[in-house]
Amino acid sequence: MHELSIAVSMVERIIEESEGRGGLQVEAVHLRLGVLSGVDKDALAFSYEIACEGTFLVGSRLVIETVPLLIYCDICKMEHAPESIQQMDCPQCHSPSQKIIRGRELEVAALEITA
Ligand SMILES: [Zn+2]
């Protein structure tokens, strides 16, 4: 279950940042998760709870925003949003090996701080 190791390192980074800014009270963590990140949203949410145990982040919320897939076709010179992640070729010219612009994100977008 690699979601747990992701959650643990995420929590460690948040704690570091919070302490670096003088001990912020984090109420919620906003995460951007791409559909191609290979991370299961529910498993990550569950792992986050476990990772928070014993830290001051316990009780904080994890808000996961799913980032849809966006590819760029060099031939059409256009961005495309495929309907499924199984369909990685250009919907217009059907050429493969597209550049992925969005969809691989796994990043903390924002921290909600208790005033
Ligand atoms: Zn194309």
Residues whose N, C-alpha, C, O or C-beta is under 5 A from the ligand:
A	BS01	ZN	C73 I75 C76 C90 Q92 C93 H94
